[in-house]
Amino acid sequence: MSSTEPEYFYCLKHHAVEGRKGCRAADRLGPYPTEAEAARALEKVAERNEAWAAQDADLDGGDGGDGADAADGTA
């Protein structure tokens, strides 16, 4: 984003959307191009976490990551 475009952040401390002059960076998510997108920040985080968990399960063979085959107990 350029410095002339509005930027919005989601503050984890106050659970609110903020502009550039808000809380410190460690306490917020963003930047987002619109207030509406910033308001959905936690929802987007949850969606990404679910997608990554599903991807990890696929890479682990979907068995919970312990490497054992449920049918015969072999790795």
C-alpha positions as CSV (number, residue, x, y, z in Angstrom):
1,M,0.0,0.0,0.0
2,S,1.2,3.5,-0.7
3,S,1.4,6.1,2.1
4,T,-1.6,7.9,0.5
5,E,-4.0,5.0,0.7
6,P,-5.9,4.5,3.9
7,E,-4.7,1.6,6.0
8,Y,-6.7,-0.1,8.7
9,F,-5.6,-2.5,11.5
10,Y,-7.3,-4.8,13.9
11,C,-6.2,-4.1,17.5
12,L,-5.9,-7.4,19.5
13,K,-5.7,-5.4,22.7
14,H,-8.9,-3.4,22.2
15,H,-10.7,-5.7,19.8
16,A,-11.4,-2.8,17.5
17,V,-10.4,-1.4,14.0
18,E,-7.8,1.3,14.1
19,G,-6.1,3.6,11.7
20,R,-2.4,4.1,11.2
21,K,-2.0,5.9,14.5
22,G,-3.2,3.2,16.7
23,C,-1.6,0.8,19.1
24,R,1.9,-0.6,18.7
25,A,2.4,-3.1,15.8
26,A,2.9,-6.1,18.1
27,D,-0.7,-5.6,19.3
28,R,-2.5,-5.5,15.9
29,L,-3.1,-7.3,12.6
30,G,-2.8,-5.7,9.2
31,P,-2.7,-3.5,7.4
32,Y,-6.0,-4.0,5.5
33,P,-7.2,-1.8,2.7
34,T,-10.7,-1.3,4.2
35,E,-12.3,-1.1,7.6
36,A,-14.5,-4.0,6.7
37,E,-11.5,-6.3,6.0
38,A,-9.8,-5.2,9.2
39,A,-13.0,-6.0,11.1
40,R,-12.8,-9.6,9.7
41,A,-9.2,-10.0,10.8
42,L,-9.8,-12.7,13.4
43,E,-12.1,-14.6,11.1
44,K,-9.4,-14.6,8.4
45,V,-6.9,-15.9,10.9
46,A,-9.2,-18.7,11.9
47,E,-9.8,-19.6,8.2
48,R,-6.0,-19.7,7.5
49,N,-5.4,-21.8,10.6
50,E,-8.0,-24.3,9.6
51,A,-6.5,-24.4,6.1
52,W,-3.0,-24.9,7.4
53,A,-4.2,-27.6,9.8
54,A,-5.9,-29.5,6.9
55,Q,-2.7,-29.1,4.9
56,D,-0.6,-30.5,7.7
57,A,-3.0,-33.4,8.1
58,D,-2.7,-34.2,4.4
59,L,1.1,-34.1,4.6
60,D,1.0,-36.4,7.7
61,G,-1.3,-38.8,5.9
62,G,-4.3,-37.7,7.9
63,D,-3.4,-40.0,10.8
64,G,-2.8,-37.3,13.4
65,G,0.9,-37.2,12.7
66,D,2.1,-40.1,14.8
67,G,3.3,-42.0,11.7
68,A,1.6,-45.3,12.8
69,D,-0.8,-47.0,10.4
70,A,-4.2,-47.5,12.2
71,A,-4.8,-50.8,10.5
72,D,-1.7,-52.8,11.4
73,G,0.3,-50.5,13.8
74,T,3.3,-50.2,11.4
75,A,4.9,-47.0,10.5
